C-alpha cells in the first residue's frame, strides 16, 4: 500500500514540473507573461524602462477595485491591470509601439484607491495622467526612445481612434481586461481567459466576439455593474470619500499630495481622522 511519503514530487526539476513563467513586472526580464491572459510579451526597451519609473511602480500599490477591496476580493493592482492591457495590445497589435506605450501608461494618473476619490478636491485622473506624461521621468524616457509624449497623450485622448478607447458603448481593450480580471477575482469567470481571447477579434478598433463569447462578456459587465451599485462597494466608497474630504478641508492634505499617495499612505492618513460623525437629522 502506498503511503503519503510515497507520493512526493520528483526531485528532477525537468520531470513532471511546469516550466517557469516569467511574470516579473519590474522590466528586468525580457519577457513578461500576463497570468490572466497567459500572453507572453517581449518587452520593448522603452516598456522595460518605463516599468522602472516611479509613476508606474506606484500603481503596484493602488488597488484597481478601490475601497471595495476591504469588502470584496478585488485586490489586484492598477499595475496588474495596466500590464494586462499591454498584453492585449501586444496580442492584437504587436508592432504598434505607440499603442503599446499608451496601454502601459494609460492609468498613471489614477488617485489612491483608484476611482474611489475621483473628483474629491477637483481631482481628475485623466488630467493628472496627461501632466505626468509630459513631466519627468516619463517624458525623458519616452524622448530617449524617440517617442513624443504628446503623441501618447493624443492616443489616450482618442485621437486617432484606438482599441484602448474604442467607440462609446462598445467594448475596448481597457474595459475587456477590467471586466475579465474582476470576474476572475470574484470567482464568477467560468471560461478560461485564454480560450475566451481566442474567440475575440478587433474590428474598427472595437472588440468583436462570437455569440457565445459575447454572452460571457455581457454577463461579466452585468456582474460588475451590480458590484458597483451594491453596498459592498457603495458603503466603503462613501466613507472613504467623506474622510478624504475631511483631510482636505482641515488642511492636513493638499489635493496635489492626495493625488500621488499610495493606498497605504491614504489609509495611514485616515488614522488622523476620528470616525465619521452622523449626519444631522
C-alpha positions as CSV (number, residue, x, y, z in Angstrom):
1,X,0.0,0.0,0.0
2,X,1.3,3.4,-0.9
3,X,1.8,5.9,1.9
4,X,1.8,9.7,1.9
5,X,5.6,9.6,1.9
6,X,5.5,7.7,-1.4
7,X,3.6,10.5,-3.2
8,X,6.4,13.0,-3.3
9,X,7.2,15.4,-6.1
10,X,10.0,14.3,-8.4
11,X,13.4,15.5,-7.5
12,X,14.5,16.1,-11.1
13,X,13.3,19.7,-11.9
14,X,12.9,18.6,-15.5
15,X,10.5,15.8,-14.7
16,X,6.8,16.4,-14.1
17,X,7.2,20.1,-13.3
18,X,5.8,23.1,-15.2
19,X,8.3,25.4,-17.0
20,X,8.9,28.7,-15.2
21,X,6.6,31.5,-16.3
22,X,8.2,34.9,-16.5
23,X,5.8,37.2,-14.6
24,X,8.4,39.6,-13.3
25,X,6.8,43.1,-13.6
26,X,9.7,45.4,-13.0
27,X,11.1,45.4,-16.5
28,X,14.2,43.3,-15.6
29,X,13.3,40.2,-17.6
30,X,13.0,40.5,-21.4
31,X,9.6,38.6,-21.4
32,X,6.6,39.2,-19.2
33,X,3.7,36.7,-19.3
34,X,0.4,38.1,-18.1
35,X,-1.0,35.5,-15.6
36,X,-4.7,36.2,-16.6
37,X,-4.5,36.0,-20.3
38,X,-1.3,33.9,-20.4
39,X,0.1,36.1,-23.2
40,X,3.9,36.2,-23.4
41,X,5.0,39.8,-24.1
42,X,8.5,40.5,-25.2
43,X,9.0,43.9,-23.7
44,X,10.3,46.7,-25.9
45,X,13.2,48.7,-24.4
46,X,11.0,51.7,-23.7
47,X,8.5,49.5,-21.9
48,X,11.1,47.9,-19.7
49,X,12.5,51.3,-18.8
50,X,9.0,52.8,-18.1
51,X,8.3,49.9,-15.7
52,X,11.2,51.1,-13.6
53,X,9.8,54.6,-13.2
54,X,8.1,55.9,-10.0
55,X,4.7,56.7,-11.7
56,X,4.3,53.2,-12.9
57,X,5.8,51.5,-9.8
58,X,3.3,53.4,-7.7
59,X,0.4,51.7,-9.5
60,X,1.5,48.4,-7.9
61,X,0.3,49.9,-4.6
62,X,-3.1,51.2,-5.9
63,X,-6.0,48.8,-5.8
64,X,-7.9,48.6,-9.1
65,X,-11.2,48.0,-7.1
66,X,-10.7,51.0,-4.8
67,X,-12.3,51.0,-1.4
68,X,-14.2,47.8,-2.2
69,X,-11.0,45.9,-1.6
70,X,-12.0,45.9,2.1
71,X,-15.3,44.1,1.5
72,X,-14.6,42.0,-1.7
73,X,-11.8,40.1,-3.3
74,X,-11.0,42.9,-5.8
75,X,-7.4,43.1,-4.6
76,X,-5.4,43.2,-7.8
77,X,-3.5,46.4,-8.6
78,X,-3.6,49.1,-11.2
79,X,-0.2,47.9,-12.4
80,X,-1.5,44.3,-12.9
81,X,-4.4,45.8,-15.0
82,X,-2.0,48.1,-17.0
83,X,0.2,45.1,-17.8
84,X,-2.9,43.1,-18.8
85,X,-3.9,45.9,-21.2
86,X,-0.4,46.0,-22.6
87,X,-0.6,42.2,-23.1
88,X,-3.8,42.5,-25.0
89,X,-2.3,45.2,-27.3
90,X,0.7,43.1,-27.8
91,X,-1.6,40.2,-28.8
92,X,-3.7,42.2,-31.3
93,X,-1.3,44.9,-32.4
94,X,2.2,43.6,-31.6
95,X,4.1,46.1,-33.8
96,X,2.2,49.2,-32.8
97,X,4.8,50.7,-30.4
98,X,2.9,53.9,-29.7
99,X,-0.3,52.0,-28.8
100,X,1.7,49.6,-26.6
101,X,3.3,52.5,-24.7
102,X,-0.2,54.2,-24.3
103,X,-1.6,50.9,-22.9
104,X,1.2,50.7,-20.3
105,X,0.8,54.4,-19.3
106,X,-3.0,54.8,-19.6
107,X,-3.6,54.7,-15.8
108,X,-0.6,56.6,-14.3
109,X,-2.8,59.5,-13.3
110,X,-5.0,57.3,-11.0
111,X,-5.6,58.5,-7.5
112,X,-5.1,56.3,-4.4
113,X,-7.9,53.7,-4.3
114,X,-8.5,54.4,-8.0
115,X,-11.9,55.8,-8.8
116,X,-13.0,56.0,-5.1
117,X,-11.8,59.5,-4.5
118,X,-12.1,60.7,-8.1
119,X,-13.5,64.3,-8.1
120,X,-12.7,64.9,-4.5
121,X,-10.9,68.3,-4.3
122,X,-11.5,68.6,-8.0
123,X,-9.0,65.8,-8.9
124,X,-9.3,64.2,-12.3
125,X,-7.0,61.2,-13.1
126,X,-7.2,61.9,-16.8
127,X,-5.8,65.4,-16.4
128,X,-3.2,64.2,-13.9
129,X,-2.1,61.4,-16.2
130,X,-1.7,63.9,-19.1
131,X,0.5,66.1,-16.9
132,X,2.6,63.1,-15.8
133,X,3.2,62.1,-19.4
134,X,4.9,65.5,-20.0
135,X,6.8,65.5,-16.7
136,X,10.0,63.8,-15.5
137,X,10.8,61.0,-15.5
138,X,8.3,59.7,-18.1
139,X,8.9,62.4,-20.7
140,X,12.7,61.8,-20.8
141,X,12.2,58.0,-21.0
142,X,9.8,58.4,-24.0
143,X,12.1,61.0,-25.6
144,X,15.1,58.8,-25.2
145,X,13.3,56.2,-27.4
146,X,12.1,58.7,-30.0
147,X,8.5,58.8,-28.7
148,X,6.7,62.1,-28.2
149,X,4.7,62.4,-25.0
150,X,2.1,64.5,-26.9
151,X,1.5,61.6,-29.3
152,X,0.9,59.2,-26.4
153,X,-1.5,61.7,-24.8
154,X,-3.3,62.0,-28.2
155,X,-3.9,58.3,-28.3
156,X,-5.2,58.3,-24.8
157,X,-7.5,61.1,-25.7
158,X,-9.0,59.2,-28.5
159,X,-7.1,60.8,-31.4
160,X,-6.9,58.8,-33.5
161,X,-9.5,56.2,-32.6
162,X,-7.8,53.2,-30.9
163,X,-8.8,49.9,-29.3
164,X,-7.8,51.3,-25.9
165,X,-10.9,53.5,-26.0
166,X,-12.8,52.2,-29.0
167,X,-16.3,53.6,-29.7
168,X,-18.7,54.8,-27.0
169,X,-20.9,52.0,-25.7
170,X,-18.7,49.3,-27.3
171,X,-16.1,47.0,-25.7
172,X,-12.5,48.3,-25.8
173,X,-9.3,46.6,-24.5
174,X,-9.1,48.6,-21.3
175,X,-12.6,47.5,-20.3
176,X,-12.1,44.0,-21.6
177,X,-9.2,43.5,-19.2
178,X,-11.1,45.1,-16.3
179,X,-14.2,43.0,-16.6
180,X,-12.4,39.7,-17.1
181,X,-9.8,40.4,-14.4
182,X,-12.6,41.4,-12.0
183,X,-14.7,38.3,-12.9
184,X,-11.7,36.1,-12.2
185,X,-11.0,37.8,-8.8
186,X,-14.7,37.4,-7.8
187,X,-14.8,33.7,-8.8
188,X,-17.5,34.3,-11.4
189,X,-15.5,33.7,-14.5
190,X,-16.2,30.1,-15.7
191,X,-14.4,30.5,-19.1
192,X,-10.7,30.2,-19.4
193,X,-9.5,33.7,-20.3
194,X,-7.1,32.3,-22.9
195,X,-9.9,30.4,-24.6
196,X,-12.1,33.5,-24.5
197,X,-9.3,35.5,-26.1
198,X,-9.1,33.1,-29.0
199,X,-12.7,33.9,-29.8
200,X,-12.2,37.7,-29.9
201,X,-11.0,40.0,-32.7
202,X,-10.5,43.7,-33.2
203,X,-12.8,45.3,-35.9
204,X,-12.5,49.0,-36.4
205,X,-10.7,49.4,-33.1
206,X,-13.6,47.6,-31.2
207,X,-13.5,44.2,-29.6
208,X,-15.7,41.8,-31.5
209,X,-16.8,38.3,-30.3
210,X,-18.8,35.4,-31.5
211,X,-22.2,34.9,-29.8
212,X,-21.0,32.6,-27.1
213,X,-18.0,34.8,-26.1
214,X,-20.3,37.8,-26.2
215,X,-22.6,36.2,-23.8
216,X,-19.7,35.6,-21.4
217,X,-18.7,39.3,-21.6
218,X,-22.2,40.6,-21.2
219,X,-22.6,38.5,-18.0
220,X,-19.3,40.0,-16.7
221,X,-20.4,43.5,-17.5
222,X,-23.7,43.0,-15.7
223,X,-22.0,41.5,-12.6
224,X,-19.6,44.4,-12.5
225,X,-22.5,46.9,-12.6
226,X,-24.2,45.0,-9.8
227,X,-21.0,45.2,-7.7
228,X,-20.6,48.9,-8.2
229,X,-24.2,49.6,-7.0
230,X,-24.0,47.1,-4.1
231,X,-23.3,48.1,-0.5
232,X,-20.1,46.1,-0.7
233,X,-18.9,49.0,-2.9
234,X,-21.1,51.9,-2.1
235,X,-20.6,51.7,1.7
236,X,-16.8,51.8,1.7
237,X,-16.6,54.3,-1.1
238,X,-18.9,56.7,0.7
239,X,-16.9,56.5,3.9
240,X,-13.5,57.0,2.2
241,X,-14.7,59.9,0.1
242,X,-16.0,61.6,3.3
243,X,-12.8,61.0,5.1
244,X,-10.7,62.3,2.2
245,X,-12.8,65.4,2.1
246,X,-12.3,66.0,5.8
247,X,-8.5,65.7,5.3
248,X,-8.5,68.3,2.5
249,X,-10.9,70.6,4.4
250,X,-8.7,70.5,7.5
251,X,-5.6,71.4,5.5
252,X,-3.9,68.1,6.6
253,X,-3.6,67.2,2.9
254,X,-3.4,69.2,-0.3
255,X,-5.1,67.9,-3.4
256,X,-1.7,67.5,-5.1
257,X,-0.4,65.4,-2.2
258,X,-3.5,63.3,-2.1
259,X,-3.3,62.6,-5.8
260,X,0.2,61.0,-5.6
261,X,-0.4,58.9,-2.4
262,X,-0.5,55.1,-2.5
263,X,-3.4,53.3,-0.9
264,X,-1.3,52.5,2.2
265,X,-0.4,56.2,2.6
266,X,-4.0,57.2,2.4
267,X,-5.2,54.6,4.9
268,X,-2.4,55.9,7.2
269,X,-3.6,59.5,6.8
270,X,-7.1,58.4,7.8
271,X,-5.7,57.4,11.2
272,X,-5.5,61.1,12.0
273,X,-9.3,61.4,11.5
274,X,-11.9,60.4,14.0
275,X,-14.8,58.2,13.0
276,X,-17.2,60.0,10.6
277,X,-20.0,61.7,12.5
278,X,-23.6,61.0,11.8
279,X,-25.4,63.4,9.6
280,X,-27.8,65.7,11.4
281,X,-31.4,64.6,11.1
